[in-house]
């Protein structure tokens, strides 16, 4: 059954939402895990994302965004909300002595918090290009523009992220960010 038909069924019948859940749960979990670095938090965020999606299903408009993108938006908002509520010293899922892996997770969390502060267009292209790992052509298709325009937007988004990092980040020189989104 195609996605639009599933969405229409799920609007009328809450039990039909299970088909949409099965189709997208792995992608939402992977997205949440990349954003948090914690299996437990990713599971919680995935469950909460689908709970909220089920509640809001009657209001979902397929012409505004693909269903999966809508789910990722819900998950991203949940991640951002949790980060705002968390104490700065808290690091979920980090065990004492975890070393470099814990540092990498914390850096990734800090980076995604900065991404959340970018403009919606920059945030979206960074998520599509680097979180979803889409090619420039795939990003262009989702954004409704040419691959060259998508590549330029990704380059500008990374430049904006670099500026924000240098202004608000932990004092690094920004060299860990890709110099060119076209690579």
Buried (B, 14 or more C-beta within 10 A) or exposed (E): EEBEEBBEBBBEEEEBBBBBBEBBBEBBBBBBBBBBBBEEBBBBBBBBBBEBBBEEBEEBEEEEBEBBBBBBBBBBEBBBEBBEEEEEEEBBBBEEEEEEEBEEBBBBBBBBBBBBEBEEEBBBBBBBBBBBEBEBEBBBBBBEBEBEBBBBBBBBBBBBBBEBBEEEBEEEEEEEBBEEBEE
